[in-house]
Amino acid sequence: MSTASDRPAVPAWLAAPDDANALVPIVWPEGAERDQDGVLRVGGLAADDLAARFGTPLYVLDEDGVRARAREVLAAFRDAASRHGGTARVYYAGKAFLSSEVVRWVSAEGLGVDVASGGELAVALAAGADPARLGLHGNNKLLPEIAQAVGAGVGSIVVDSRVEIERVAEAAAAAGRVQTVLVRVNSGVHAETHDFLATAHEDQKFGFAMTDAAAAVTRIRELPSLRFAGLHCHIGSQIFGTAGFAESAARVVELHADLLAGGEVPLLNLGGGFGIAYTAADDPTPIAHLAEGIVAAVARECASRGIPLPELAFEPGRAVVGRAGITLYRVGTVKPVRVSDDLERLYVSVDGGMSDNARPALYGADYSARIASRRSDAAAALARVVGRHCESGDIVVDAEYLPGDIEPGDLLAVAATGAYCFSLASNYNYVPRPPVVAVAGGEARLIVRGETVDDLLSRDVGIVRPGTSEESA
């Protein structure tokens, strides 16, 4: 994994823009624009007004953008499947960003929801999601989580190991239910992404090896409290192109065909991982092209083996919510640093950091940023946006060109933060996690309350609070 210290001072892909105010269309929310004063507007609302009302750091989520993308993804895969004589369903991968409101949005647009813990399941159920349209993942589901899922009537549980087969069967028998399960397999295809995001190679924690899957399915079919519905395979995240999906499909369909000899295999879930643009250098594959390419590959493999096309399922999360989110920060300090004899970099410190966006520290992820509170005529200057935490690796945007007159008090917006920012947020250095605001049609509403220092202190049982029994004792 690359770090800031071993990266070039100016990445090869980063070019100085003619206008450091310009918003790259594929990176920012579709409704993002600058008004006549140069203020960034999202969902019809000015960034400085949002910051004044809700504070910073602030996650801002464009509801219309999430809903439109959910509809687009569902239509793309349904249409592609229909052209090949099949059907498809889409689950929103809740780990990208989960709140009750987002569950309601994607459910209303026709998506199911994929969850990976008891907490995520609880959020989905509290939001009113149909349990039959939920799926539960995880390589080590806790016994109470399995019982919770079975009791709620979730549509499917993706089993990840032999011991988990027995645990789900016991929970289902105890509840007097027959639980539908999928078997997660590792296709051995290495996604072209960061190692931590590639999930189908053999030497990692998820799923069954292809050579072990048949025995797992045989065991499931022996257990009266389980119903085997099909295979699940996920090759990674932030993937561009269809080559990896096509190769994975070829291997999984071969196993699918072999399993048909022992009974029905109605479903094939190929996961998600479809990439989005974080910078101008990214070129994500249009979702319609992805859908057609993946479905066509499965259809070819099925036809070559003389078997029917199963129902297909997909689990995009980032592709639905990522572009629709931005994060607003307030600039605290600006420090010019001499990188070399002929290069100076501005270190722009903001009031958030790795506690609200861990991806740059975890993966070396790149982002794009712009001043959100004004337009500037200053020449573009090389900058690094850094956070407030006591870590040299606390980097929000590793390399970007910002107006050279950026100064303390400016509002800074970072694009494409709808996925894996809120969900990975922490209280490092005891910093409260930011609120989440949804914008739509010129209206803003709080959908997740920001934390306060009192929230953090309330969990520390060693703190004596005025008026409590601990004080009187």
N, C-alpha and C positions, 0 to 999 in steps of 0.2 A: 504494500500500500504506500502510495506516495504521500509525502508530508510537505508542508510549506517550505521547509529548509532545503529539500532536494528538488523542488520545482524551479523552472526558469523564472527569472524576475518578471518577464513578460511572456505569457504563454504564446505559442505559435499561432493559436487560433484567434487571439485577441488583437483586434485592429483598432487604432484610434479613430473614433467616429468623427464625421464632419460636424455633427451636432450632438453634444453630450446630453441634450435634453430628450432626444428622440426615443420613443418606445418601440422596441422590436416587436412587430405584430405577433409572431408565433410564440413569444415568451410571456407577454402580459395578458391579463384577462381580455376577452374579446370586447368588453364594454369599456375598457380603460382608455382614457384620453386626457389631454391637457386642455384646460379652459383658456379664455382670453388672457388671464393673468399668469398662465403657466402652471397653475396648480393641477396636480394629478386628480382625476375624478374616476371613481369606480362605482358602477351601479347608479350613476347619476349624482353621486355624493363627493364633495371635495375632501381630499385627504386631510387637510388642516382642520376642517370642521370635525371629522371623525376623531382626530387626535385630541382636539380640545374637549370633546364630549366624553371620550372613553379612556383617554390617556395613552401612553406608549410604554413599552412595546405593545402592539396591537395586531392580532391576527384579523384580517378582513377577508371574508368569503363572499364571492359573488354568487348568490343563489341561482339567478337565471343561468349563469354559466355552468353550474353543476347540473342543473336540471336538463339543459340543452345537451350537454355532453352525455348524460345518462341515456337520453332518448336516442342520440346519434349512435352510441355503441350498441344498444339493443337492436335498433333497426338494421345496423350493418351486419351483425351476426345472424339475425333472423333472415334477412334477405339473402345472405350468402348461403345459408343452409337450405333455404327454400329452392334456390337455383339448382341445388344438387339433390333435391328430393328429400330433404331432411328438416329437422327442427333444431332450434337452439334456445338455450336460456342463458341469462347473464346474472351473476351475483356481484354485488358491490363488495369489494374487499375492505372490510371495516377497519383493518389495521392502518390503512393510509390516513384516515381521519374519521373518527366516530363521535357523533353526538346524537341526541334524540332527534334534533331537527334534520340533520343530514339523513338519518334513517328514514324519516318521513318523506323527504324529498325524493330519494332514490326509489323508495317503495311506491310512491305515487306515480313515478315514471316507468314502473313495470319491472324493476330489478328486485331480485332476492338480495339477501345480505349474508356475507361470509364472515364468521367471527372466529377468534382464536383464543378465547379465554372465557372464564365464567363472568368476568366483569363486562367484557364486550357483549356477551349474550344477554346479560342483565340490562344493558343500555338498549339493545335492540328490542327486547321484550317490553321494556318500560315505554318505548316509543310507539308501541302498538303494532309492531311487525308481526305478520302471520308466521307462527312458528314453523309451519310446513314449508315456508320459503327461506328458511335459515339453514346454513351449513356450519358445522363446527370442525375446526382444524386444530392442530397442535401435536407436537412430538411427545409431549408428556402431559396429557390431560389429567388433572387431578380427579380423584374418585368423586368428590362432591360435584365437580364440574360435569362429569359424565352423567351422574344422577340428575343434576339440574337439567341437562340437555334432553335426556330421555324423558324425564317427567314433563317437560314443557312441550314435548312432541316435535322437536326439530326435524326438519325434512331429511337431513342426512348427517352422519358423523363420518369423517374421513379417518380411518384407522391407520396407524403409523407403525405398529409393531405387533408381534404375536401376543405379548402380554396384554396389549390394549384390546385385542379381539375378545379375550376372555373377560376383561373388565366391562366392556360394553355389553356383552352377552349377559353377564350376571346382573347388571343394572337393569337391563330391559326385562329379564325374567322376573326380577323383584317387583318391577312396576307393572307386570302383566301386559307388556307391549312387545311388538315385533319392531325392532329398530332397523331402519335402512342405513347401510354403510357403504362407503366406497373404500377401495384400497389404494393408498398412495404408493406410486412406484417411481424409482429413479431410472430415467431413460438412458442415463450416461451421456447425454448431450450437454456440453459445456456452453452456457450462454455467453455471448460476447458482452460482458459487463464486469463490474467489480467482483472480486472473489467472494466478498461477503454477501453479494446479491445473487450469485449463481447457486441454484438449489437442486440441480438434477445430476451433478456429478456424484460418483460413488462414495467418496470419502467425506461424508458429512452426515448430519444427524437425522435428516428427514427420510421417511419412507422405506419401502422394501426394495432390495435389489431385484432386477428383472428375473433373475434365476430363482428367487425365493417367493415371488408373488403368487405363483400357481398354488403352492402349498397353503399359503395364507387364505386364498379363496376357497380351497377345498375345506379348510377348517370352518370358515364362515358358513358355508353351505350345510355343514353338519349340525350347526347350532340352531334350534328351532326359534330362538328369540331374535335372530338376526336375519336380515334380507340383504343379499349381495346385489348391489345395483350397478356396479361398474368400477372403472379405474379412474384414478386421478393422477395427473402429472403436472408439475410446475417447474419450468427450467430456469427461472430467475426473474429479475426485475430491471426496469429501465433498459429494455431491449428494443433496438431498431431493426426493421427488416423481418422477413419471414423464414429465412433459411433454417435457423435453429428450431423453430416450431415445426417446420416440415420434416426435418430429420427426426425429431422427437416423436412426431405423429407416426412415422413409418415404423419405429420400434414398438411403440405402444399398441398400434393396431395389430401388429403381429401377435402380441400377447393376447389382445382382445379376441382375435380369431381363434387362438388355441383354447381359450376359456369357454367359448361357445359350445364346445363338445360336452361340457359338463352342465350346461344350463344357460339361461338367458343372461345377457350382459347389456342391459338397455341403455346405459349412459356412459359417455366418455367425457371427462372433465379435463380440459387442457390448461387450466389455470389462467394466468394473466401475464403481468410483467411488461405491458406495452409502454414504451418510453414517451416522455414529453420533452419539450425544449426548455432548458434552463438558461441557455445563452444563445447568442446569434449563431454560434457554430453548430448547434444541434439541428438535426434534420429528421424529425420523427416521421415515421411512416403513417400516412393517412389511415384512419381506422377502417375505412371501407376497403382499402387495399390489403390491410392486415387480415381482415375477416375473410375476404375472398381467397387470399393466398393460403391461409391455414385450413379453411374448410375444404378447398379444392384438393389440398394435399391429403387430407383424411379420406375424402371421397375416392381419390385415385388408389390409395392403399386398400380401401375396402373393395373396390371394384376388381383390383388385381387378384384378390383372394376369394372373390365370389361371395362376399358377405354383405348384408345390408348396412347402410350407414346408420350408426346409433344416434340417439339424441346427443347433441353436443352441449357442453356447458363451459362458460368462461368466467373469470374472476378479476376483472380490471378494478383497480382502486385508484392508483396514481393517475391513470389516464382519464378518470372521471373528475377528480377533484383537484389535481395538482395545479393546473394552470389557473384555476378560478380563485386561488388564494394569493394574497400579498401580505407582507408584514411591514408595519410602520414603526420606525424608530426615531428617536430624537438624537441628533448629533451632540456629543458632549465635548470632545476635544478633537482638534486636527493638528497633527504633528508631521512636519516634513522630515523624512529620513533619507540620508544619502546611501543608496544601495551600492553604487559604484562611482567611478570618476565622472561618468557621463549619464548617470541615471539617478533620479530622485523619486521617491514614492511618498504619497500622502497616507499617513495612518489615520483613518477616520474612526474614532471610537464612538460607539452608540450605547444606548441604555439597555440593551439586551445582550444576546450572544449565544453561546453554546447551550445555555439552559432552555432557550426557546427554539433553537435550530442546531441539533447535534450532527446533522449530516456532513457538514464540512470536516468536522473533527473525526467522525467515524469512517467516512468513505473518501475524503478529499473531494467532496462534491463542489461543483462550481455553481455560482448564482450570478444574477444580474441585478444592478441597483441603479436608482435614479433619485435625484433630489425631487421631492414631492410637493414642496411648499412654494416653489417659485420657478421661474425660468431664468437661466443665466446665459449671458453672452461671453463668459470667460472661456478661454481655450481649455480643451480637455487635458486633464492631468492623470497620470497613473496613480491609482489609489488601491488601498487594501482596507476593507471595512472590518473592524475588529470589535469584539465584545468587551464587556466590563469585568469578566471573570479573571481570577488569578491563575491564568494558564496562558502560556505563549501560543498554544494551539487553539486559542479561542478566536477563531476566524469565522466571520459571517460570509464575506465575499473575498476570495483570495486575490483576485485581480480584476480591476474594472477601471474604465476611464470615466471620471466624474469632472464636472466643472472645477477649474482650479481655484475658484473663489468660495468653495464649500466652507462653511464656518459653523462654529457652535450655535445651536439653536435651530439649524436647518432640520427639516423633516426629511427623512430618507426612507424610500420604499424599496423593498427587496421582492422581486417577482417570483412566481411559481413556487410559493411556499404552502400551497394547500395540502400537500401530502407529506407525511412523515416529519412534520415540524411540531405541531400541536401534540401528536401522538407519542413523540419521543421526548417531550419537554420534561425537565427535571427542576429540582430546587437546589441545584448546585450553588454553593456559597450562600445558601438560604435566601435565594432570590425567588419571590413569588412568581408563579406561572401567569402569563398574560391572559386577558379575556379574548373571547372570539365574538366578532360582530358579523352578522349577515347583512348584506346590502342587496336591495332589489327595488326597482321602480322609484328611485329617489328617496327610499326609506331605509333606515338602519335600525336593527334591533339586536340586543345582546342575546346570544344563544348559549354561551358558556361564561359564567362569571369568572373574572380574574381573582386570583388569590390575594390575600392580604398577609401582612406579617402576623396578625392575630391568628389567622388560619394555621400558619406554621407553628406558632407557639402553642396552639391548642392541643397539639399532638404530643408535646413534651410533658410527661407526667411529673417531671421533677420541678416544674415551675409552680410556685404558690401564687394563686390569684386572689386579689382582694375579694372578700365576701364569701369565699368558698370554705368548705369544711376543713380543708387542709390548713387554711390560715388560722381558723379558730382553734384547731388542735395544737 
